[in-house]
Amino acid sequence: MSNYEKYVESFKIAFDIQDVSNIRELEYRGIAEWDSVGHMGLISEIEEAFNIEMETDDIIEFGSFIKGIELLAKYNVIIEQE
């Protein structure tokens, strides 16, 4: 499984979504599931998928699907968009 697939899967699990056709447009509070509790669930899924521990500032800054890709690069997780 590619890093991109792992990343998408984290969103699918955290927010219980199946249709990922618009996943690149997802933003914090853009869907009902991505509230503060859902956000922490997403971070947990991502940390587990990539075996990392994100810093608090990065967790707060993680406000969209695209921003997450940028932030994960700090942890040497390169996600090439497919």
C-alpha positions as CSV (number, residue, x, y, z in Angstrom):
1,M,0.0,0.0,0.0
2,S,1.4,3.4,-1.0
3,N,1.7,6.3,1.4
4,Y,-1.1,8.0,-0.5
5,E,-3.4,5.0,0.0
6,K,-2.5,4.8,3.7
7,Y,-3.3,8.5,4.0
8,V,-6.7,8.2,2.3
9,E,-7.5,5.1,4.3
10,S,-6.8,7.1,7.5
11,F,-9.5,9.6,6.5
12,K,-11.9,6.8,5.5
13,I,-11.6,5.1,8.8
14,A,-11.6,8.2,11.0
15,F,-14.7,9.7,9.3
16,D,-16.4,6.5,8.1
17,I,-16.5,7.7,4.5
18,Q,-16.6,5.5,1.4
19,D,-16.8,8.1,-1.4
20,V,-13.3,9.6,-1.7
21,S,-13.8,11.3,-5.0
22,N,-13.6,14.7,-3.4
23,I,-11.2,13.8,-0.6
24,R,-8.6,16.4,-1.7
25,E,-11.1,19.1,-0.9
26,L,-11.8,18.0,2.7
27,E,-11.2,20.6,5.3
28,Y,-11.7,20.8,9.1
29,R,-15.4,21.3,9.8
30,G,-16.1,20.8,6.1
31,I,-18.0,17.7,7.0
32,A,-19.9,16.9,10.2
33,E,-17.5,14.1,11.2
34,W,-14.5,16.4,11.1
35,D,-15.1,18.2,14.4
36,S,-12.7,18.4,17.3
37,V,-13.3,14.8,18.3
38,G,-13.1,13.5,14.7
39,H,-9.8,15.5,14.3
40,M,-8.1,13.7,17.1
41,G,-9.4,10.3,15.7
42,L,-7.9,11.3,12.3
43,I,-4.5,12.3,13.9
44,S,-4.5,8.9,15.7
45,E,-5.1,7.0,12.5
46,I,-2.4,8.9,10.7
47,E,0.1,8.5,13.5
48,E,-0.5,4.8,13.6
49,A,-0.4,4.3,9.8
50,F,3.0,6.0,9.5
51,N,4.4,5.2,13.0
52,I,5.0,8.8,13.9
53,E,4.0,11.1,16.7
54,M,3.0,14.6,15.6
55,E,3.8,17.7,17.5
56,T,1.0,19.7,19.0
57,D,1.5,22.7,16.7
58,D,1.2,20.4,13.7
59,I,-1.9,18.8,15.0
60,I,-3.5,22.2,15.4
61,E,-2.3,23.3,11.9
62,F,-3.7,20.2,10.2
63,G,-6.7,21.8,8.8
64,S,-7.2,20.1,5.4
65,F,-6.3,17.0,3.4
66,I,-3.7,19.0,1.4
67,K,-2.2,20.7,4.5
68,G,-1.8,17.3,6.0
69,I,0.4,16.2,3.1
70,E,2.6,19.2,3.6
71,L,2.9,18.6,7.4
72,L,3.7,14.9,7.1
73,A,6.7,15.8,5.0
74,K,8.3,17.2,8.2
75,Y,8.1,13.6,9.5
76,N,9.8,12.2,6.4
77,V,6.4,10.9,5.2
78,I,6.2,11.7,1.5
79,I,2.8,11.4,0.0
80,E,2.8,11.5,-3.7
81,Q,-0.7,12.4,-4.9
82,E,-2.0,9.9,-7.3
